[in-house]
Amino acid sequence: MLRFLLVFFSALFAIALANVPQTRNVEKAEGFSNELVQRNEKLLDRLTKLVYDQIVEIRNLVMEQNEEQKKNFNATNRKMEELANLVDKRHNQTLETFNRKLSDLAKQHQKEFEDIKTSIRCTAARRADLTMLANGKKYSLHETEMSWYYANETCVSQGLHLATIKDQKDAEVVAKHCQRVAQWYGFWVSAKNSASGVEKDFRWHDGTKLELDNQSWKDDAERTEDCVFIYNWSDGKLNTNSCAGTWYVICELPSECY
């Protein structure tokens, strides 16, 4: 029995001795595991912070690049606008220069055309039966009775115009010349009423106004009709008649044909 107990306790002691290192190993393993977890957590924190810092840096860099690109884009737009404005300005200047030259050329050709027309008209006018009077002007008489309109066409067809008598000297000279053709008769002149109302507005062929109180009117002239004629008596006073009425005609050589 004693022997049995001795063996039994010997076995228990052996088992106890065997279990002591194993318990210590477990504790060491648990401590190492906890330390490893802590290290991993610290490493994860550092890695997270590193990633976050990289993200922030990348974001700032992208924002800086975007801001720089925006500046470059705005600068490019400004340059394009300046270039477009410059092109428009140059285009407008070129167009204005072209239009001015075209206008000058048109005026030059228009003047040349008018000069040619005047030359042709004056060449024809000088072939008419003209008489130089004491006032230095040339006239042509027509001893055919006709209306004012037909008289005007007759003069124009010869490169002349109906006589324009703006002062008393011309009136006296013309009236005296007309007396050689007919006594106590009237001759159409270029003055005609240009107004459509009751008030009269008499104008000579060149647009010059013949005033109603002009001393050239005959004293008893009523000035109620539209077309003007000159008497070849009473020092060449003026009067009015219906434009459809008939008188003789006196034409005048245009001033530009002398």
C-alpha positions in Angstrom: 0.0 0.0 0.0 2.7 2.4 0.9 4.4 1.5 -2.2 1.3 2.2 -4.2 0.9 5.6 -2.7 4.5 6.3 -3.3 4.1 5.5 -7.0 0.8 7.5 -7.1 2.3 10.7 -5.7 5.4 10.3 -7.8 3.2 10.2 -10.8 1.2 13.3 -9.7 4.4 15.2 -9.0 5.7 14.2 -12.5 2.5 15.4 -14.0 2.6 18.6 -12.1 6.2 19.2 -13.2 5.2 18.5 -16.8 2.3 21.0 -16.6 4.3 24.0 -15.2 6.3 24.8 -18.5 3.1 24.4 -20.6 1.3 27.0 -18.5 4.1 29.4 -18.8 4.3 28.8 -22.6 0.6 29.6 -22.9 1.1 32.9 -21.0 4.0 33.8 -23.1 2.0 33.0 -26.3 -0.9 35.2 -25.0 1.5 38.0 -24.2 3.2 37.8 -27.6 -0.2 37.7 -29.3 -1.4 40.9 -27.5 1.9 42.6 -28.3 1.5 41.6 -31.9 -2.0 43.0 -32.0 -0.9 46.2 -30.5 2.0 46.5 -33.0 -0.4 45.7 -35.9 -2.8 48.4 -34.6 0.0 50.9 -34.4 1.2 49.9 -37.8 -2.4 50.2 -39.2 -2.7 53.6 -37.6 0.6 54.8 -39.2 -0.4 53.3 -42.5 -3.9 54.9 -42.4 -2.3 58.3 -41.5 0.2 57.8 -44.3 -2.5 57.0 -46.8 -4.6 60.0 -45.6 -1.6 62.3 -45.8 -0.9 61.1 -49.4 -4.6 61.6 -50.3 -4.5 65.1 -48.9 -1.3 65.9 -50.8 -2.7 64.5 -54.0 -5.9 66.4 -53.6 -4.0 69.7 -52.9 -1.7 69.0 -55.9 -4.8 68.3 -58.1 -6.4 71.5 -56.8 -3.2 73.5 -57.6 -3.0 72.0 -61.0 -6.7 72.8 -61.6 -6.2 76.3 -60.4 -3.1 76.6 -62.7 -5.1 75.1 -65.6 -7.9 77.6 -64.8 -5.5 80.5 -64.9 -4.0 79.2 -68.2 -7.5 78.7 -69.6 -8.6 82.2 -68.6 -5.3 83.6 -70.0 -5.9 81.7 -73.2 -9.5 83.0 -73.4 -8.2 86.6 -72.9 -5.7 86.2 -75.6 -8.3 84.7 -78.0 -10.7 87.6 -77.2 -7.9 90.1 -77.8 -7.0 88.4 -81.0 -10.6 88.3 -82.1 -11.0 92.0 -81.3 -7.8 92.8 -83.2 -9.1 90.8 -86.2 -12.4 92.6 -86.1 -10.7 96.0 -85.8 -8.4 95.2 -88.7 -11.4 93.9 -90.7 -13.4 97.0 -90.0 -10.5 99.2 -90.8 -10.0 97.3 -94.1 -13.7 97.4 -94.8 -13.8 101.2 -94.1 -10.8 101.8 -96.3 -12.3 99.7 -99.1 -15.6 101.5 -98.8 -13.9 104.9 -98.8 -11.9 104.0 -101.8 -14.9 102.6 -103.5 -16.9 105.7 -102.7 -14.1 107.9 -104.0 -13.8 105.9 -107.1 -17.6 106.0 -107.6 -17.6 109.8 -107.1 -14.7 110.1 -109.5 -16.5 108.1 -112.1 -19.7 109.9 -111.4 -18.0 113.2 -111.9 -16.4 111.9 -115.1 -19.8 110.6 -116.2 -21.4 114.0 -115.4 -18.6 115.8 -117.3 -19.2 113.6 -120.3 -22.9 114.2 -120.2 -22.3 117.9 -119.8 -19.9 117.9 -122.7 -22.4 116.0 -124.9 -25.2 118.3 -123.9 -23.1 121.5 -124.4 -21.9 120.3 -127.8 -25.5 119.9 -128.9 -26.5 123.2 -127.2 -23.9 125.2 -129.1 -25.4 124.0 -132.4 -28.7 125.8 -131.6 -29.5 129.1 -133.1 -28.1 131.2 -130.3 -27.7 135.0 -129.9 -25.3 136.6 -127.5 -27.0 139.5 -125.8 -25.7 142.5 -123.9 -25.7 140.7 -120.6 -23.1 138.2 -121.9 -25.6 135.3 -122.1 -26.8 133.4 -125.1 -30.4 132.8 -126.0 -32.6 131.1 -128.6 -36.1 132.2 -129.6 -38.9 130.0 -130.9 -41.8 131.8 -132.6 -44.1 128.8 -132.1 -46.9 129.0 -129.5 -46.8 126.1 -127.1 -47.6 125.1 -123.5 -45.0 125.6 -120.7 -44.4 121.8 -120.6 -43.8 121.5 -124.3 -41.6 124.7 -124.3 -39.5 123.2 -121.5 -39.0 119.9 -123.4 -38.1 121.9 -126.6 -35.3 123.7 -124.8 -34.0 120.6 -123.0 -34.0 118.6 -126.3 -31.5 121.2 -127.6 -29.3 121.0 -124.5 -30.7 124.3 -123.3 -33.2 125.3 -120.6 -36.0 127.9 -120.4 -34.5 131.3 -119.7 -33.8 132.2 -116.1 -34.1 135.9 -115.4 -33.1 136.8 -111.9 -32.4 140.5 -112.2 -33.9 143.5 -113.9 -30.9 143.9 -116.3 -31.4 140.4 -117.7 -35.2 141.1 -118.0 -34.7 144.3 -120.0 -32.1 142.8 -122.3 -34.3 139.7 -123.0 -37.5 141.7 -123.4 -35.8 144.0 -125.9 -34.5 140.9 -127.9 -37.9 139.4 -127.9 -39.4 142.5 -129.4 -37.5 141.8 -132.6 -39.7 138.7 -133.0 -43.1 139.8 -131.9 -44.7 142.9 -130.4 -46.8 142.8 -127.3 -46.4 139.1 -126.6 -45.3 136.8 -123.9 -42.4 134.2 -123.7 -42.2 131.3 -121.3 -39.4 131.3 -118.8 -38.2 128.6 -116.5 -39.9 129.7 -113.2 -42.8 127.4 -112.1 -44.8 126.9 -108.9 -43.4 123.9 -107.0 -46.0 123.9 -104.2 -49.2 121.8 -104.2 -51.2 124.0 -101.8 -52.8 127.4 -102.2 -49.6 129.3 -101.3 -47.3 129.6 -104.4 -43.7 128.8 -104.3 -42.1 129.8 -107.6 -38.7 128.3 -108.5 -36.3 128.8 -111.4 -34.9 125.8 -113.2 -31.9 125.6 -110.8 -34.1 125.6 -107.7 -33.6 129.3 -106.9 -36.7 130.9 -105.3 -38.6 133.6 -107.1 -40.0 135.7 -104.3 -43.6 136.9 -104.6 -42.5 140.4 -103.7 -39.7 140.5 -106.3 -39.6 143.7 -108.3 -39.5 141.7 -111.5 -43.3 141.0 -111.3 -45.7 143.1 -113.3 -47.5 145.6 -111.1 -50.9 144.0 -111.7 -49.6 140.4 -111.8 -52.0 138.2 -109.8 -49.6 135.3 -109.5 -52.5 132.9 -109.3 -51.4 130.5 -112.0 -48.4 128.1 -111.8 -46.2 128.9 -114.8 -44.3 132.2 -115.4 -43.8 134.1 -118.6 -42.1 137.4 -119.5 -43.7 140.3 -121.3 -41.7 141.6 -124.2 -42.9 145.1 -123.3 -43.0 147.0 -120.0 -39.2 146.3 -119.5 -39.7 142.5 -119.3 -42.0 142.2 -116.3 -43.1 138.7 -115.2 -46.6 137.3 -114.9 -48.2 133.9 -114.5 -50.5 131.9 -116.7 -51.9 128.4 -116.8 -49.1 125.9 -117.8 -51.5 124.6 -120.5 -51.7 128.1 -122.0 -49.6 129.0 -125.1 -46.8 131.5 -125.5 -43.6 131.8 -127.5 -40.4 130.3 -126.0 -37.0 131.7 -125.1 -34.3 129.2 -124.2 -30.9 129.9 -122.6 -27.5 128.3 -122.9 -26.5 126.7 -119.5 -23.7 128.5 -117.7 -21.5 125.4 -117.8 -21.5 125.5 -121.6 -19.7 128.8 -122.0 
